[in-house]
Amino acid sequence: MTQGNFAHNVFFWLKNPDSAVDRAAFEKSLINFISQSVFIKTKHVGTPAQTDREVIDSTYSFSLLLTFATKKDHDAYQIEPNHKRFIEESSPLWKKVVVYDSVNILP
């Protein structure tokens, strides 16, 4: 990963995944928040791909993959006001969130 040594993967399961209103509100809040961060190196917001293999979990509603130059930048991003605002706005819309953080081991 040339853009960041710390990866932050977040998966969201919405309470009402079939609600166009909820999906639009969540997506708007998420994109607004990540667009304002000064610490994010790269960003990817997605929905489940149309792939079908036994090892794939496509039960989530949205995924978020962010990279940061360092863990310190990730930690600073966590306390940014726009991150806190996103959680306040969007947490009523989700029933589950799973986070996978990792550090790069490639030279």
Backbone torsions as a table, in degrees:
resi	resn	phi	psi	omega
1	MET	NA	110.0	-178.5
2	THR	-82.0	-19.1	-175.2
3	GLN	-91.9	-13.7	-178.5
4	GLY	-174.1	145.2	-179.6
5	ASN	-96.8	-2.9	-179.6
6	PHE	-128.3	122.9	-179.6
7	ALA	-109.3	137.9	-178.5
8	HIS	-124.3	106.2	-179.4
9	ASN	-106.6	124.7	-178.5
10	VAL	-127.8	133.9	177.7
11	PHE	-119.4	132.4	-177.2
12	PHE	-118.0	133.2	171.6
13	TRP	-110.3	113.8	179.7
14	LEU	-76.6	150.2	176.7
15	LYS	-64.1	-39.2	-178.6
16	ASN	-124.2	73.0	-173.3
17	PRO	-63.8	-18.7	179.4
18	ASP	-90.9	-2.1	-179.9
19	SER	-83.1	114.3	178.4
20	ALA	-62.4	-34.8	179.5
21	VAL	-65.6	-47.3	179.2
22	ASP	-64.4	-42.4	-179.6
23	ARG	-63.5	-42.9	-179.6
24	ALA	-65.6	-41.6	179.4
25	ALA	-64.8	-44.0	179.4
26	PHE	-62.9	-50.2	-177.8
27	GLU	-59.9	-43.8	179.4
28	LYS	-61.9	-46.0	-179.8
29	SER	-64.4	-43.0	-179.5
30	LEU	-63.0	-49.9	-177.8
31	ILE	-65.7	-39.4	177.7
32	ASN	-60.2	-45.6	-177.7
33	PHE	-65.8	-46.9	-177.3
34	ILE	-72.6	-23.2	178.1
35	SER	-70.4	-20.4	-177.3
36	GLN	-97.0	-9.7	-176.7
37	SER	-71.4	137.3	177.4
38	VAL	-93.0	-4.0	-174.0
39	PHE	-103.3	-21.8	-176.4
40	ILE	-70.2	132.9	175.6
41	LYS	-89.4	-52.4	178.2
42	THR	-133.2	154.9	-178.9
43	LYS	-143.3	146.4	177.2
44	HIS	-145.7	122.7	173.4
45	VAL	-112.7	129.7	-176.4
46	GLY	-143.8	172.6	172.2
47	THR	-124.8	164.4	-176.4
48	PRO	-55.4	133.1	175.9
49	ALA	-74.9	156.9	178.5
50	GLN	-84.5	67.2	176.5
51	THR	-119.5	152.3	-175.0
52	ASP	-141.4	95.9	173.2
53	ARG	-138.8	156.0	-175.1
54	GLU	-56.9	-30.6	-175.2
55	VAL	-86.8	-2.4	-175.2
56	ILE	-93.1	130.0	172.4
57	ASP	-105.4	107.1	179.7
58	SER	-113.5	29.6	-178.4
59	THR	-83.8	-10.9	-178.7
60	TYR	-75.7	164.3	179.0
61	SER	-94.6	-43.8	-179.2
62	PHE	-140.1	149.4	171.5
63	SER	-123.3	152.5	178.3
64	LEU	-134.2	125.3	175.8
65	LEU	-123.9	117.2	178.7
66	LEU	-122.3	147.6	171.1
67	THR	-121.1	151.6	-179.3
68	PHE	-132.3	152.7	178.2
69	ALA	-63.7	-37.6	-175.7
70	THR	-146.4	165.1	173.2
71	LYS	-62.8	-35.0	178.7
72	LYS	-59.7	-41.6	176.7
73	ASP	-65.0	-41.1	176.6
74	HIS	-59.3	-45.5	-178.9
75	ASP	-63.4	-37.4	177.8
76	ALA	-68.1	-38.6	177.4
77	TYR	-59.9	-37.9	-177.9
78	GLN	-59.7	-28.2	-177.2
79	ILE	-106.5	8.0	175.6
80	GLU	-62.9	141.8	179.4
81	PRO	-56.2	-37.4	-179.2
82	ASN	-68.3	-29.2	175.6
83	HIS	-69.2	-44.4	178.2
84	LYS	-63.4	-38.8	178.6
85	ARG	-64.5	-41.4	177.3
86	PHE	-58.9	-46.5	180.0
87	ILE	-61.5	-43.6	179.5
88	GLU	-62.8	-43.6	-178.5
89	GLU	-70.8	-41.0	-167.0
90	SER	-101.1	-19.6	-177.4
91	SER	-58.8	-30.6	175.8
92	PRO	-65.4	-17.5	-177.3
93	LEU	-87.7	-19.8	-176.1
94	TRP	-106.6	152.9	176.5
95	LYS	-106.4	-18.4	-177.9
96	LYS	-156.4	142.6	174.2
97	VAL	-136.0	134.1	175.8
98	VAL	-126.7	133.1	-178.4
99	VAL	-118.4	135.9	172.7
100	TYR	-125.2	112.8	175.7
101	ASP	-104.5	143.2	178.4
102	SER	-146.8	155.6	175.1
103	VAL	-109.9	145.6	-177.8
104	ASN	-70.3	133.8	176.5
105	ILE	-110.3	-0.7	178.8
106	LEU	-80.3	146.2	179.2
107	PRO	-70.5	NA	NA
